[in-house]
């Protein structure tokens, strides 16, 4: 009987995270679906995955900007499935911060979700990933290199995540592989009151 690998995906209730969760589940992996406020989407996704293969997915709530929650996410995943093979840092706040209107709260939120949380999740996951010769995947995009007008703080955060990826690769290798993936064009968020498309168009 083959061992089923385990992946923890942040922000996996919908959009890119949910697509990645479904794809990896279809390849035989067990999935820990992290969410912050999308409880219904996370529960629905896990129900669908568990319908396909029993006891193969769990939904885990956490505010990634609260670092005390991060080791608990890793611990809950390992407690449920007995191991951790992959950490995917997918969750990301994304909204404009035009100069003159950006706040310290915006800074803390964007840097927190895109850099701080991935760092402390990687730190918490490292002992488990070392045991499985696992990997960390950080989701980035073109704006780590090409700035997007009115999104300065977001661009800084993604650039930071790229450097975090390179630094972790040096520090955690060769036992843990660390890579960043830029998926390419993704639809703008729908029904998000904080996101104003007119500031980008």
C-alpha positions, 0 to 999 in steps of 0.5 A, a space after each residue: 500500500 502506497 503512502 499518501 502524501 500530505 499537503 497543507 495549502 493556505 487560502 485553499 477554500 477558493 480560487 487558485 488555492 482550491 484548484 491546486 487542492 483539487 489537482 493534488 487530491 486527484 493525484 492521491 494526496 491528502 489535503 489540509 485546506 486552510 481558510 480565514 473567512 471562507 468557511 462555507 467554501 472550505 467545508 464544501 471543498 472538503 466535503 467534495 474531496 472526502 466524497 471522492 476519497 474518505 478521510 482525505 481532506 480537512 478544513 482548518 481556520 486561522 488568521 495568518 496575521 496572528 503568528 500564534 495560529 501558525 504552528 497550530 495549523 501545522 500541528 493540526 495537519 500532522 495530528 490528522 494525517 500523521 505527516 506533512 510532505 508539502 507546504 503551499 503558501 498560497 494565501 495572500 491579501 491583495 488590494 490597492 494602497 495608493 500613496 497618500 491613502 495607505 495605512 499602517 494596517 494595510 502594511 501589516 496585513 499585506 506584509 503579514 499574509 505575503 511574507 511574515 506568515 510564510 516565514 513562520 509557517 515554514 519554520 513550524 513545518 520544517 521539522 516535519 518536512 525534513 522527515 519526509 524530504 518534503 517541499 515548500 511552494 510559495 505562490 508569487 506573481 509578476 509583480 514581485 518584479 514588475 510594479 503595479 500602479 497603486 499596489 506598492 505595498 503588495 508589490 513589496 510583499 511579493 518581492 519579499 516572498 521571492 527573497 524569502 524563497 531563495 533564503 529558505 532554499 539555502 537554509 533548509 536544503 538539501 532536505 527540504 526543497 523550496 520554490 516559488 511559482 508564478 501561475 500567470 494570469 488570474 481573474 480579479 477577485 469578485 465581490 471584494 469591496 476592498 478591491 477597486 479595479 478602476 485603480 488598476 485599469 
